[in-house]
Amino acid sequence: MYASRHAENDAPVRARLRALVAQRPRWGVPRLHRLLQREGLVRNNKRTERVYPEELLAVRRRRRCTRAAVPRVAPPAPSRPGERWSVDFVHDPLADGRVFRFLTVMDDFRRRSA
């Protein structure tokens, strides 16, 4: 069975890594490795990449906000003609491959194009 020769040398690296993570919780392995490298504790990034998850120091990922900042409210229904208009561009391909584009303007009360 394989036994690591460097396990006893990891104690100072683990302690310093925990201290750095406490100071800078949003930093990941590459930036923390550079700090450890400047202090002379590690040479190769493989040690940092091995020790970091063993110490359960993973950076928490931010979740995207899925809710709208302002709740959507349906606009009130129009009460008379000409009060609210809807505009849309519509396109459709023709038989010869060209695209036919046109602008539609609709009165929301009558539901008729203008």
C-alpha positions in Angstrom: 0.0 0.0 0.0 1.2 3.5 -0.9 2.1 5.9 1.9 2.9 9.5 1.2 6.4 10.6 2.2 5.3 14.2 2.5 2.4 13.8 4.9 4.4 15.0 7.9 5.6 18.0 5.9 2.0 19.2 5.3 1.3 20.4 8.9 2.8 23.9 8.4 1.2 24.2 5.0 -2.2 23.2 6.4 -1.9 25.6 9.3 -0.9 28.5 7.1 -3.5 27.7 4.5 -6.3 27.7 7.2 -5.0 31.1 8.4 -5.0 32.6 4.9 -8.5 31.3 4.2 -9.7 32.9 7.4 -8.3 36.2 6.3 -9.3 35.9 2.6 -12.4 33.6 2.3 -13.1 34.5 -1.4 -9.7 33.5 -2.7 -9.2 30.2 -4.4 -6.3 27.8 -4.7 -4.2 29.7 -7.3 -4.0 32.9 -5.3 -3.5 31.1 -2.0 -0.8 29.0 -3.6 1.1 32.1 -4.7 1.1 33.4 -1.1 2.3 30.1 0.2 5.0 30.1 -2.5 6.2 33.6 -1.6 6.5 32.4 2.1 8.6 29.4 0.9 6.2 26.8 2.2 5.4 25.1 -1.1 7.1 24.9 -4.5 4.6 22.9 -6.6 1.0 23.7 -6.9 0.0 20.0 -6.6 0.5 20.1 -2.9 -1.7 23.1 -2.4 -4.4 21.6 -4.7 -4.2 18.3 -2.6 -4.3 19.9 0.8 -7.0 22.6 0.1 -9.9 20.2 -0.4 -8.7 17.8 2.3 -9.0 20.7 4.8 -12.6 21.4 3.4 -11.7 25.0 2.5 -13.5 25.2 -0.8 -14.8 28.6 -1.8 -18.6 28.8 -1.7 -20.0 29.4 -5.1 -22.4 32.3 -5.4 -25.9 31.5 -6.6 -27.5 33.6 -9.2 -30.6 35.4 -8.1 -33.5 33.8 -10.0 -36.2 36.2 -8.7 -36.9 39.5 -10.3 -35.9 42.5 -8.2 -39.4 44.0 -8.6 -42.4 41.7 -8.8 -44.1 41.9 -12.2 -47.6 43.3 -12.1 -49.9 43.0 -15.1 -50.9 46.5 -16.4 -54.6 47.4 -16.0 -56.8 46.5 -18.9 -57.5 49.5 -21.3 -61.0 51.0 -20.7 -61.4 52.8 -24.1 -60.1 52.7 -27.7 -56.7 54.3 -28.3 -55.7 54.2 -24.6 -52.9 51.6 -25.1 -51.1 50.3 -28.2 -48.9 47.3 -28.8 -46.1 47.4 -31.4 -44.2 44.4 -32.8 -41.9 43.5 -35.7 -43.0 40.4 -37.6 -41.0 38.6 -40.3 -41.8 35.6 -42.5 -39.7 33.9 -45.3 -41.1 34.0 -48.8 -41.0 31.0 -51.2 -37.9 32.4 -53.0 -36.0 32.7 -49.6 -36.3 36.4 -49.1 -37.6 37.6 -45.8 -40.8 39.7 -45.6 -40.7 42.1 -42.6 -43.4 44.3 -41.4 -44.4 46.4 -38.3 -47.7 45.6 -36.6 -49.4 48.2 -34.5 -52.5 47.0 -32.5 -55.0 48.8 -30.3 -55.3 46.7 -27.2 -58.9 47.7 -26.5 -60.3 46.8 -29.9 -57.8 44.1 -30.7 -57.5 45.5 -34.2 -54.5 46.6 -36.3 -54.2 50.3 -37.0 
